[in-house]
Amino acid sequence: QTYTSPLKELCLTSLDKGACPHIRYTTGDIVSVVGEPGEICECGSDRQRMVVEGRISYFLKIHGRPVMSPQQVDAVVGAPQWLNFYQFEQIKDTEFALKLVVNQAYQEEAETAIVTALKNALEPATQTTIKIDTRIVEYISTERSGKFQAVKGVADV
């Protein structure tokens, strides 16, 4: 798939000596390339690096188009001292649910900054108002597989 953003799907290909592909495997993982060719990384490498943004099925989508990765949501939410866990779930194109598990450092309305930041990140893509239902909860359940998913996009919105 072609995206108009710097995000691309990771595709693995096996090559023989003649650079002929044998197997091409599309992973469903979306990555972004970091740095310019030849730019030196902190580790000393001069190769370009990739950041795994998340699986395409976990992206937040507006009108069927991926607009925000789980990695980007995590960067917006950050790591406030009062927050133990969160889950941000897309219900419809412009409706979301934010569940927060907080600790004793939480002060009333502390989540307002996160909600505002999420709206500021999403509203330009929707060109409409975003609704975020925010709840403080004691527990957030895992998926049936046992895996915890912090960002849940809806595949068929």
C-alpha positions as CSV (number, residue, x, y, z in Angstrom):
1,Q,0.0,0.0,0.0
2,T,1.1,3.6,-0.6
3,Y,0.7,6.2,2.1
4,T,1.0,9.9,1.7
5,S,2.9,10.1,5.0
6,P,6.4,8.9,5.9
7,L,4.8,5.8,7.3
8,K,5.4,2.6,5.2
9,E,4.5,-1.1,5.6
10,L,7.5,-3.3,6.5
11,C,8.0,-5.9,3.7
12,L,10.6,-8.7,4.0
13,T,12.0,-10.2,0.8
14,S,14.5,-13.0,0.3
15,L,16.9,-12.5,-2.5
16,D,19.3,-14.9,-4.3
17,K,22.7,-14.0,-5.7
18,G,21.1,-12.4,-8.8
19,A,18.9,-10.2,-6.6
20,C,15.8,-12.2,-7.7
21,P,13.1,-12.3,-5.0
22,H,12.0,-15.7,-3.8
23,I,9.5,-14.8,-1.1
24,R,8.0,-11.4,-0.3
25,Y,6.2,-11.2,3.0
26,T,4.2,-8.1,4.0
27,T,4.2,-7.9,7.8
28,G,1.3,-5.6,8.5
29,D,3.7,-3.6,10.6
30,I,4.0,0.1,9.8
31,V,7.4,1.7,10.2
32,S,8.8,5.2,9.8
33,V,12.4,5.8,8.7
34,V,14.5,7.9,11.1
35,G,17.5,10.0,10.0
36,E,19.1,10.7,6.7
37,P,21.4,8.3,4.8
38,G,24.9,8.6,6.2
39,E,23.7,10.3,9.4
40,I,25.4,8.8,12.5
41,C,23.2,7.2,15.1
42,E,23.9,7.4,18.9
43,C,25.1,3.8,18.6
44,G,27.7,4.7,15.9
45,S,25.9,3.2,12.9
46,D,25.6,5.2,9.7
47,R,22.6,3.2,8.4
48,Q,19.1,4.5,8.4
49,R,16.9,3.3,11.3
50,M,13.2,2.3,11.5
51,V,10.8,2.9,14.3
52,V,7.9,0.4,14.4
53,E,4.8,2.5,14.7
54,G,2.4,-0.4,15.1
55,R,0.3,-2.9,13.2
56,I,-1.9,-1.2,10.6
57,S,-5.0,-2.9,12.2
58,Y,-4.2,-1.0,15.4
59,F,-4.0,2.5,13.8
60,L,-6.7,5.0,14.4
61,K,-8.5,5.6,11.1
62,I,-10.7,8.4,9.9
63,H,-12.8,7.7,6.9
64,G,-10.9,4.4,6.5
65,R,-7.5,6.2,6.2
66,P,-4.9,5.6,8.9
67,V,-4.2,8.9,10.7
68,M,-2.4,8.0,14.0
69,S,-0.3,5.1,15.1
70,P,-0.2,3.5,18.5
71,Q,3.4,4.8,18.8
72,Q,2.1,8.4,18.1
73,V,-0.7,8.0,20.6
74,D,1.7,6.8,23.2
75,A,4.0,9.8,22.6
76,V,1.0,12.2,23.0
77,V,-0.2,10.5,26.2
78,G,3.3,10.5,27.7
79,A,4.2,9.1,31.1
80,P,2.7,11.4,33.8
81,Q,3.6,10.2,37.3
82,W,-0.1,9.7,38.2
83,L,-0.8,7.3,35.3
84,N,-0.3,3.6,35.6
85,F,-2.0,2.4,32.4
86,Y,-4.2,3.7,29.7
87,Q,-6.3,2.4,26.8
88,F,-7.4,4.6,23.9
89,E,-10.1,2.9,21.8
90,Q,-11.8,4.2,18.7
91,I,-15.5,3.6,18.7
92,K,-16.5,5.5,15.5
93,D,-14.7,7.8,13.1
94,T,-14.7,10.7,15.6
95,E,-15.7,9.0,18.8
96,F,-13.1,7.5,21.2
97,A,-13.0,6.0,24.7
98,L,-10.0,6.8,27.0
99,K,-9.7,4.5,30.1
100,L,-7.1,5.5,32.7
101,V,-5.8,3.4,35.6
102,V,-4.3,6.0,38.0
103,N,-2.3,5.9,41.2
104,Q,-2.3,8.0,44.5
105,A,-0.4,10.9,42.7
106,Y,-3.6,11.5,40.6
107,Q,-5.3,14.9,41.2
108,E,-8.8,15.6,39.9
109,E,-8.9,16.8,36.3
110,A,-5.2,15.8,35.6
111,E,-6.4,13.9,32.5
112,T,-7.6,17.1,30.9
113,A,-4.1,17.8,29.4
114,I,-4.0,14.3,27.8
115,V,-7.5,14.7,26.3
116,T,-6.7,18.1,24.9
117,A,-3.4,16.8,23.4
118,L,-5.2,13.8,21.8
119,K,-7.9,16.1,20.3
120,N,-5.3,18.5,19.0
121,A,-3.5,15.6,17.3
122,L,-6.6,14.1,15.8
123,E,-8.8,17.0,14.9
124,P,-6.7,18.3,11.9
125,A,-7.1,14.9,10.3
126,T,-10.9,14.8,10.8
127,Q,-11.7,18.5,10.2
128,T,-14.4,18.1,12.8
129,T,-14.7,17.9,16.6
130,I,-13.4,14.7,18.3
131,K,-15.4,13.3,21.2
132,I,-13.4,11.5,23.9
133,D,-15.3,9.7,26.7
134,T,-12.8,9.6,29.6
135,R,-13.1,7.2,32.5
136,I,-11.0,6.5,35.5
137,V,-11.1,2.7,36.0
138,E,-9.6,0.2,38.4
139,Y,-8.8,-2.4,35.7
140,I,-8.4,-2.7,31.9
141,S,-8.8,-6.2,30.5
142,T,-6.4,-7.8,28.1
143,E,-7.3,-9.3,24.7
144,R,-8.4,-12.9,24.5
145,S,-4.8,-13.8,23.6
146,G,-3.6,-12.3,27.0
147,K,-1.9,-9.4,25.2
148,F,-2.6,-5.9,26.5
149,Q,-3.4,-3.4,23.7
150,A,-3.1,0.3,24.7
151,V,-4.5,1.6,21.4
152,K,-7.4,0.0,19.7
153,G,-8.3,1.3,16.3
154,V,-11.5,0.1,14.5
155,A,-10.8,-1.7,11.3
156,D,-14.1,-1.0,9.6
157,V,-15.0,2.6,10.5
